Amino acid sequence: MEMGRRRGQTAQAVVLLLSLCMLTGWWKLPRENTVEKARQQLVLWSYYETDAQQKALDQLAAGFRAFSAEYEIRWEYVPMTEFSKRLSIGYTENALPDLVIMDNPDMPYYINTGLLADISALEEELGIREACYPVLLDTVYDKGRLYGLPWNCNNTALIYHTAMLEEAGVEPPTDWEQFAGAVDALKREDRYGFLMSAVSGEQGAFQILPWILATGEEVGEIGADGTARAYGFLYDLIASGGMDANCINYSQIDVARKFIAGETAMMENGPWVLPMLDEAGISYGIVPLPADVRSRSVVGGENIGILRGKNAEGAREFLRYCARDEVMKSFCDTTFVLPAKRTLGSGENGAMDVFARQMETAVLRTENEHWNTLRDKLPQGIYEMMADGKTAEEAAAWTVFYNK
């Protein structure tokens, strides 16, 4: 009996001791969920503005957080029209992000300014030299050194309302003569036959340049006879009422919204607007831009670069993540652009096939060493014809003045 009491007292003492240890923290049971180590935060600037693009950026950030144990990234929207200005201001005020998603023709300029970090040590690991479209490599290399990751690419084509063309008995045009006739047949009081962006800056110049190249003129020859011919052709579309004169104020997204609203039967635009059309339930077709003597597209798209003096280790880890085939493909499928790696194909959406084929012969805007000036002057030529009554030849001469 005495022994039983002692055993009971001993058991009570053990329970009491364990309770005290747990309350005072002297002894702890192992726990599966430990407190996560604080991550270093990276900042990424982007001018992406469509819902699909911003959704894809959110997914990219979430995926990177799962991939990395040390870093996480948040993206900040910077309008395309302010991107260069914000980079310049950020440099002087020491307020730059760690990384940028940058329009690919802009990257050579920023490489030369010394703003971007040399990432040549990652060249083999990123696996871009053999996998990417060759034309894109010229935007990330300088004197054999690597400064960015080609991320995606695109170009523009002619997108048309299937039902509107069928109703008018119009076939998708393949040359300028057919195109002018189609625009005339499709215009009505409540809609235009065609619309494009001729807004000042990169977007307008990006859309005007293919029409100049269609004449046989090369990028380095802007301002010659082909430029005058293209200006004259586009101006005639406006003067005849086939294209809205407000094209000089419309961004590419504005043009897509007009197309969705039924205010134009055809438009020049890129694959990034296709999610908008699909969401609106638009039945559309896509063909190359009509040819004069040829049809030639211009390379668009983005590269990712690291800013010098920022979190280099974290930024490099982000590039490693982005260069993974499944990551690049997922992002591009979501945003309806082409992966920079041609080995990944054009995705499951057949609407991308036209843009993929055009990439094989597409050219860079920056083949012209004066592009940073010309991108503002090409749309200016259209404006001068409309506002000041200049001839196409005078508008082209205005342009060639800056191509020296």
Rosetta blueprint (number, residue, H / E / L):
1 M L
2 E H
3 M H
4 G H
5 R H
6 R H
7 R H
8 G H
9 Q H
10 T H
11 A H
12 Q H
13 A H
14 V H
15 V H
16 L H
17 L H
18 L H
19 S H
20 L H
21 C H
22 M H
23 L H
24 T H
25 G L
26 W L
27 W L
28 K L
29 L L
30 P L
31 R L
32 E L
33 N L
34 T L
35 V L
36 E L
37 K L
38 A L
39 R L
40 Q E
41 Q E
42 L E
43 V E
44 L E
45 W E
46 S E
47 Y L
48 Y L
49 E L
50 T L
51 D H
52 A H
53 Q H
54 Q H
55 K H
56 A H
57 L H
58 D H
59 Q H
60 L H
61 A H
62 A H
63 G H
64 F H
65 R H
66 A H
67 F H
68 S L
69 A L
70 E L
71 Y E
72 E E
73 I E
74 R E
75 W E
76 E E
77 Y E
78 V L
79 P L
80 M H
81 T H
82 E H
83 F H
84 S H
85 K H
86 R H
87 L H
88 S H
89 I H
90 G H
91 Y H
92 T H
93 E L
94 N L
95 A L
96 L L
97 P L
98 D L
99 L E
100 V E
101 I E
102 M E
103 D E
104 N H
105 P H
106 D H
107 M H
108 P H
109 Y H
110 Y H
111 I H
112 N H
113 T H
114 G L
115 L L
116 L E
117 A L
118 D L
119 I L
120 S H
121 A H
122 L H
123 E H
124 E H
125 E H
126 L H
127 G L
128 I L
129 R L
130 E L
131 A L
132 C E
133 Y L
134 P H
135 V H
136 L H
137 L H
138 D L
139 T L
140 V L
141 Y E
142 D E
143 K L
144 G L
145 R E
146 L E
147 Y L
148 G L
149 L E
150 P E
151 W E
152 N E
153 C E
154 N E
155 N L
156 T L
157 A E
158 L E
159 I E
160 Y E
161 H E
162 T H
163 A H
164 M H
165 L H
166 E H
167 E H
168 A H
169 G L
170 V L
171 E L
172 P L
173 P L
174 T L
175 D E
176 W H
177 E H
178 Q H
179 F H
180 A H
181 G H
182 A H
183 V H
184 D H
185 A H
186 L H
187 K L
188 R E
189 E L
190 D L
191 R E
192 Y E
193 G E
194 F E
195 L E
196 M L
197 S L
198 A L
199 V L
200 S L
201 G L
202 E H
203 Q H
204 G H
205 A H
206 F H
207 Q H
208 I H
209 L H
210 P H
211 W H
212 I H
213 L H
214 A L
215 T L
216 G L
217 E L
218 E L
219 V H
220 G H
221 E H
222 I L
223 G L
224 A L
225 D H
226 G H
227 T H
228 A H
229 R H
230 A H
231 Y H
232 G H
233 F H
234 L H
235 Y H
236 D H
237 L H
238 I H
239 A H
240 S L
241 G L
242 G L
243 M E
244 D L
245 A H
246 N H
247 C H
248 I H
249 N H
250 Y L
251 S L
252 Q H
253 I H
254 D H
255 V H
256 A H
257 R H
258 K H
259 F H
260 I H
261 A L
262 G L
263 E L
264 T E
265 A E
266 M E
267 M E
268 E E
269 N E
270 G L
271 P H
272 W H
273 V H
274 L H
275 P H
276 M H
277 L H
278 D H
279 E H
280 A H
281 G L
282 I L
283 S L
284 Y E
285 G E
286 I E
287 V E
288 P L
289 L L
290 P L
291 A E
292 D L
293 V L
294 R L
295 S L
296 R L
297 S L
298 V E
299 V L
300 G E
301 G E
302 E E
303 N E
304 I E
305 G E
306 I E
307 L E
308 R L
309 G L
310 K L
311 N L
312 A H
313 E H
314 G H
315 A H
316 R H
317 E H
318 F H
319 L H
320 R H
321 Y H
322 C H
323 A L
324 R L
325 D H
326 E H
327 V H
328 M H
329 K H
330 S H
331 F H
332 C H
333 D H
334 T H
335 T H
336 F L
337 V L
338 L E
339 P E
340 A L
341 K E
342 R H
343 T H
344 L H
345 G L
346 S L
347 G L
348 E L
349 N L
350 G H
351 A H
352 M H
353 D H
354 V H
355 F H
356 A H
357 R H
358 Q H
359 M H
360 E L
361 T L
362 A L
363 V E
364 L L
365 R H
366 T H
367 E H
368 N L
369 E L
370 H L
371 W H
372 N H
373 T H
374 L H
375 R H
376 D H
377 K H
378 L H
379 P H
380 Q H
381 G H
382 I H
383 Y H
384 E H
385 M H
386 M H
387 A H
388 D H
389 G L
390 K L
391 T L
392 A H
393 E H
394 E H
395 A H
396 A H
397 A H
398 W H
399 T H
400 V H
401 F L
402 Y L
403 N L
404 K L
